[in-house]
Amino acid sequence: MTLSIILSTIQTQISRYFISTALAFGIIGSLLNILLFSHKRYRNNSCCIYFITASIGMLVAMCFGLVPSIYSVDHPNPANTINAICQLRNYFGQCGTMTYRWSLIMACLDRYASSSYSVRLRAFAKSHIAVRVSLTIASIWIIVPIHNFIYLNIIDGQCIWFPAGSAIYNSMMIVVAGGLVPITTMITCGILIRNNLKHKREIRRSKVQSMKENARDRQTLIMLVIQIICYMILTLPCVLNVIYSAFTFYVANKTNDRIAIDSFLEFMSEALAYTYSTSSFYLYTLSSPSFREHFIKITYSIFKRLNQYHTRFHRIAPSI
């Protein structure tokens, strides 16, 4: 059995079992994120507005990015046979991915602003501003990936960029806008937030503050930190693979084994990146006791209403 067959078999089994399961849990998790963060308890928190936008972006990215991969397990990959799907998969994949990445950037900036001593900076951490910024982010990333419809086409049974310059441009855009800027911003904001909180703890000793509000902000910050750590671990391989692919895609005389390895590495790096999208709700649940508590309350409330609905419309008619 050749190396290409072995890697292809492994890739098929991962798509069949792992990716399909991750997609199901990811869709459920993203919808629960939107439901919970839209509750009045959270929607007045500007950082949670960015979490809602990120969850919507993740949902779009997962559906357009993973469904064709799952379908291709037992059928020809539609992204390599239908030109419209080739373009739409990448377009909406970039829209969703960049929207949730830049929403996380703004969530980091929002937490830094809220922890600042500057009145002007704290004024940025307001829910109405977060709504405007979120709409701006979504609008920008609906427009920017439009080049997918121009330079991305099916050539020789593959969905590829042509000419080569378009592939390099797309790769650099992903590396800079989806890799370097988010990671640099997250690390910088993390350091600045830590310093601000350290100074606040010193001042808090001599001032009385709202413990309930502080606890809620602290829980939001913990959720954000967990998101940042997982983002760096799971998306960095994809960024590195994009750089590698851009400069080696048109290399001539590749051996079959190298082609198989390159294809497998690309698949695995994308799978890791999408794993981050599918895991956001579960990261929030594990990292925040208040989020877990609120999730349990909402779930109980939904089941209670369903039970009341069932009782109301399925009563036994009284005998006459």
C-alpha positions as CSV (number, residue, x, y, z in Angstrom):
1,M,0.0,0.0,0.0
2,T,1.5,3.3,-1.1
3,L,1.8,6.4,1.1
4,S,-0.8,8.3,-0.9
5,I,-3.4,5.6,-0.4
6,I,-2.7,5.4,3.3
7,L,-3.0,9.2,3.8
8,S,-6.2,9.3,1.6
9,T,-7.7,6.5,3.8
10,I,-6.9,8.4,7.0
11,Q,-8.3,11.6,5.6
12,T,-11.6,9.8,4.5
13,Q,-12.1,8.3,8.0
14,I,-11.4,11.7,9.7
15,S,-14.0,13.3,7.4
16,R,-16.5,10.5,7.9
17,Y,-16.4,10.4,11.7
18,F,-14.5,13.3,13.3
19,I,-15.5,16.2,11.1
20,S,-19.2,15.2,10.8
21,T,-19.4,14.9,14.6
22,A,-17.6,18.2,15.1
23,L,-20.0,19.9,12.6
24,A,-23.0,18.6,14.4
25,F,-21.7,19.8,17.8
26,G,-20.4,23.0,16.3
27,I,-23.8,24.0,14.8
28,I,-25.6,23.2,18.1
29,G,-22.9,25.1,20.1
30,S,-23.0,28.2,17.9
31,L,-26.8,28.4,18.1
32,L,-26.7,28.1,21.9
33,N,-24.0,30.8,22.0
34,I,-26.3,33.2,20.0
35,L,-29.2,32.3,22.2
36,L,-27.4,32.7,25.5
37,F,-25.4,35.9,24.7
38,S,-28.6,37.5,23.3
39,H,-30.2,37.2,26.8
40,K,-30.7,40.4,28.7
41,R,-28.2,39.3,31.3
42,Y,-25.4,39.4,28.6
43,R,-26.5,41.6,25.8
44,N,-25.7,44.8,27.8
45,N,-22.1,43.6,28.0
46,S,-20.3,44.9,24.9
47,C,-17.8,42.0,24.8
48,C,-20.7,39.6,24.6
49,I,-22.0,41.4,21.5
50,Y,-18.7,40.5,19.8
51,F,-19.1,36.9,21.0
52,I,-22.5,36.9,19.2
53,T,-21.0,38.2,16.0
54,A,-18.1,35.7,16.3
55,S,-20.6,32.8,16.8
56,I,-22.5,33.8,13.6
57,G,-19.3,33.9,11.7
58,M,-18.3,30.5,13.0
59,L,-21.7,29.1,12.0
60,V,-21.3,30.4,8.4
61,A,-17.7,29.2,8.1
62,M,-18.5,25.7,9.4
63,C,-21.5,25.1,7.1
64,F,-19.7,26.2,4.0
65,G,-16.3,24.8,4.9
66,L,-17.2,21.4,6.3
67,V,-20.3,20.2,4.5
68,P,-18.6,19.7,1.1
69,S,-15.8,17.8,2.9
70,I,-18.3,15.5,4.5
71,Y,-20.2,15.0,1.3
72,S,-17.1,14.2,-0.6
73,V,-16.5,11.1,1.6
74,D,-18.9,9.0,-0.5
75,H,-19.3,11.3,-3.5
76,P,-17.2,13.4,-5.8
77,N,-16.1,16.6,-4.1
78,P,-18.6,19.3,-5.4
79,A,-15.9,21.9,-4.9
80,N,-13.8,20.2,-7.6
81,T,-16.7,19.6,-10.0
82,I,-19.1,22.6,-9.7
83,N,-17.5,26.0,-10.3
84,A,-20.1,27.9,-8.3
85,I,-19.5,25.7,-5.2
86,C,-15.8,26.0,-5.6
87,Q,-16.1,29.8,-5.4
88,L,-19.0,30.0,-2.8
89,R,-17.3,27.6,-0.4
90,N,-14.1,29.7,-0.3
91,Y,-16.0,33.0,-0.3
92,F,-18.3,32.3,2.6
93,G,-15.6,30.4,4.3
94,Q,-13.4,33.6,4.3
95,C,-16.4,35.8,5.2
96,G,-17.3,33.7,8.2
97,T,-13.7,33.0,9.3
98,M,-12.5,36.6,9.1
99,T,-15.7,37.9,10.7
100,Y,-15.2,35.7,13.8
101,R,-11.5,36.4,14.0
102,W,-11.9,40.2,13.8
103,S,-14.8,40.0,16.3
104,L,-12.4,38.3,18.7
105,I,-9.9,41.1,18.0
106,M,-12.5,43.7,18.9
107,A,-13.5,41.7,22.0
108,C,-9.8,42.0,23.2
109,L,-9.7,45.7,22.5
110,D,-13.1,46.1,24.3
111,R,-11.8,44.3,27.4
112,Y,-8.7,46.5,27.4
113,A,-10.8,49.6,27.1
114,S,-13.1,48.5,29.9
115,S,-10.1,47.9,32.2
116,S,-8.5,51.2,31.4
117,Y,-8.3,54.3,33.6
118,S,-9.0,56.6,30.7
119,V,-12.6,57.8,30.5
120,R,-12.4,58.1,26.7
121,L,-11.2,54.5,26.3
122,R,-13.8,53.1,28.7
123,A,-16.5,54.9,26.6
124,F,-15.5,52.6,23.8
125,A,-16.7,49.5,25.8
126,K,-20.4,50.2,25.3
127,S,-23.0,47.8,23.8
128,H,-24.3,50.3,21.2
129,I,-20.7,50.8,19.9
130,A,-20.1,47.1,19.8
131,V,-23.2,46.7,17.6
132,R,-22.0,49.3,15.2
133,V,-18.5,47.9,15.1
134,S,-19.8,44.3,14.6
135,L,-21.9,45.5,11.6
136,T,-18.9,47.2,10.2
137,I,-16.7,44.1,10.5
138,A,-19.4,42.0,8.8
139,S,-19.8,44.5,6.0
140,I,-16.0,44.7,5.4
141,W,-15.6,40.9,5.2
142,I,-18.5,40.6,2.9
143,I,-16.8,42.8,0.4
144,V,-13.1,42.0,0.8
145,P,-13.2,38.3,-0.3
146,I,-15.0,39.2,-3.6
147,H,-11.8,38.2,-5.5
148,N,-12.9,34.6,-4.9
149,F,-15.4,35.0,-7.7
150,I,-12.7,36.3,-10.1
151,Y,-9.6,34.2,-9.7
152,L,-10.8,31.0,-8.1
153,N,-12.0,28.4,-10.7
154,I,-11.9,24.7,-11.4
155,I,-8.9,23.8,-13.6
156,D,-8.0,20.2,-14.4
157,G,-10.5,18.9,-11.8
158,Q,-9.1,21.1,-8.9
159,C,-10.5,24.3,-7.3
160,I,-7.4,26.5,-7.6
161,W,-6.2,30.1,-7.9
162,F,-5.1,31.4,-11.3
163,P,-2.9,33.2,-12.1
164,A,-0.3,32.4,-9.5
165,G,-0.2,36.0,-8.3
166,S,-3.8,35.7,-7.1
167,A,-2.9,32.7,-4.9
168,I,0.0,34.7,-3.3
169,Y,-2.3,37.7,-2.7
170,N,-5.0,35.5,-1.1
171,S,-2.4,33.8,1.0
172,M,-0.9,37.0,2.2
173,M,-4.3,38.4,3.1
174,I,-5.1,35.3,5.2
175,V,-1.7,35.4,6.9
176,V,-1.8,39.1,7.7
177,A,-5.5,39.7,8.4
178,G,-6.3,36.2,9.8
179,G,-3.0,35.4,11.5
180,L,-0.5,38.1,12.3
181,V,-2.9,40.9,13.2
182,P,-5.2,38.8,15.4
183,I,-2.4,37.0,17.2
184,T,-0.4,40.2,17.8
185,T,-3.4,42.1,18.9
186,M,-4.5,39.4,21.3
187,I,-1.1,39.0,22.9
188,T,-0.7,42.8,23.2
189,C,-4.2,43.3,24.7
190,G,-3.6,40.4,27.1
191,I,-0.5,42.1,28.5
192,L,-2.1,45.5,28.7
193,I,-5.2,44.0,30.4
194,R,-3.1,42.2,32.9
195,N,-1.3,45.4,33.8
196,N,-4.6,47.4,34.1
197,L,-6.1,44.7,36.4
198,K,-3.0,44.6,38.6
199,H,-3.3,48.4,39.2
200,K,-7.0,48.1,39.8
201,R,-6.5,45.5,42.5
202,E,-4.2,47.8,44.3
203,I,-6.7,50.7,44.2
204,R,-9.7,48.4,45.0
205,R,-8.3,47.9,48.5
206,S,-9.3,51.4,49.4
207,K,-12.5,51.7,47.4
208,V,-15.8,49.9,47.6
209,Q,-16.9,48.5,44.2
210,S,-19.8,46.4,42.9
211,M,-18.6,42.8,43.5
212,K,-21.4,41.4,41.3
213,E,-20.3,43.5,38.3
214,N,-16.7,42.7,38.9
215,A,-17.4,39.0,39.0
216,R,-19.3,39.1,35.7
217,D,-16.6,41.1,34.0
218,R,-14.0,38.6,35.3
219,Q,-16.0,35.7,33.9
220,T,-16.2,37.4,30.5
221,L,-12.4,38.0,30.6
222,I,-11.7,34.4,31.5
223,M,-13.9,33.2,28.5
224,L,-12.0,35.6,26.2
225,V,-8.5,34.4,27.5
226,I,-9.5,30.7,26.9
227,Q,-10.7,31.7,23.4
228,I,-7.4,33.4,22.6
229,I,-5.2,30.5,23.8
230,C,-7.2,27.9,21.8
231,Y,-7.3,30.3,18.8
232,M,-3.5,30.5,18.7
233,I,-3.0,26.7,19.1
234,L,-5.6,25.6,16.5
235,T,-5.2,28.3,13.8
236,L,-1.5,28.7,13.6
237,P,-0.9,25.5,11.7
238,C,-3.4,26.7,9.0
239,V,-1.7,30.0,8.7
240,L,1.7,28.3,8.2
241,N,0.3,25.9,5.7
242,V,-1.2,28.8,3.7
243,I,2.2,30.4,3.4
244,Y,3.8,27.1,2.4
245,S,1.1,26.3,-0.2
246,A,1.2,29.7,-1.8
247,F,4.9,29.4,-2.7
248,T,4.9,25.7,-3.6
249,F,1.6,25.2,-5.4
250,Y,3.1,25.8,-8.9
251,V,6.4,23.9,-8.2
252,A,6.9,21.4,-11.1
253,N,7.9,17.8,-10.9
254,K,6.4,17.0,-7.5
255,T,6.4,13.3,-6.6
256,N,3.2,11.5,-5.9
257,D,4.2,11.2,-2.2
258,R,4.9,14.9,-1.9
259,I,1.6,15.7,-3.5
260,A,-0.2,13.3,-1.0
261,I,1.7,14.8,2.0
262,D,0.9,18.4,0.9
263,S,-2.8,17.5,0.5
264,F,-2.9,15.8,3.8
265,L,-1.2,18.6,5.7
266,E,-3.6,21.1,4.1
267,F,-6.6,19.0,5.1
268,M,-5.4,18.6,8.7
269,S,-4.5,22.3,9.2
270,E,-8.0,23.2,7.9
271,A,-9.6,20.6,10.2
272,L,-7.8,22.1,13.2
273,A,-8.9,25.6,12.3
274,Y,-12.5,24.5,12.0
275,T,-12.2,22.5,15.2
276,Y,-11.8,25.9,16.9
277,S,-15.0,27.1,15.3
278,T,-16.9,24.1,16.5
279,S,-15.7,24.2,20.1
280,S,-16.5,27.8,21.2
281,F,-19.6,27.0,23.2
282,Y,-18.0,24.2,25.0
283,L,-15.0,26.3,25.8
284,Y,-17.3,29.0,27.3
285,T,-19.1,26.3,29.3
286,L,-15.9,24.8,30.7
287,S,-14.3,28.1,31.6
288,S,-17.2,30.1,33.1
289,P,-19.3,28.9,36.0
290,S,-21.8,31.7,35.4
291,F,-22.2,30.8,31.8
292,R,-22.9,27.1,32.8
293,E,-25.4,28.2,35.4
294,H,-27.2,30.5,32.9
295,F,-27.2,27.7,30.3
296,I,-28.8,25.3,32.8
297,K,-31.5,27.9,33.7
298,I,-32.3,28.6,30.0
299,T,-32.5,24.9,29.2
300,Y,-34.8,24.2,32.2
301,S,-37.0,27.2,31.2
302,I,-37.3,25.8,27.6
303,F,-38.2,22.3,28.7
304,K,-40.7,23.8,31.2
305,R,-42.4,25.8,28.4
306,L,-42.5,22.8,26.1
307,N,-44.1,20.7,28.8
308,Q,-46.7,23.4,29.4
309,Y,-47.4,23.6,25.7
310,H,-47.7,19.8,25.5
311,T,-50.1,19.7,28.5
312,R,-52.2,22.5,27.1
313,F,-52.8,21.0,23.7
314,H,-53.0,17.3,24.7
315,R,-55.4,17.3,27.6
316,I,-57.8,14.5,28.0
317,A,-61.3,15.7,27.2
318,P,-63.7,15.4,30.1
319,S,-66.4,12.8,29.8
320,I,-70.0,14.0,29.7
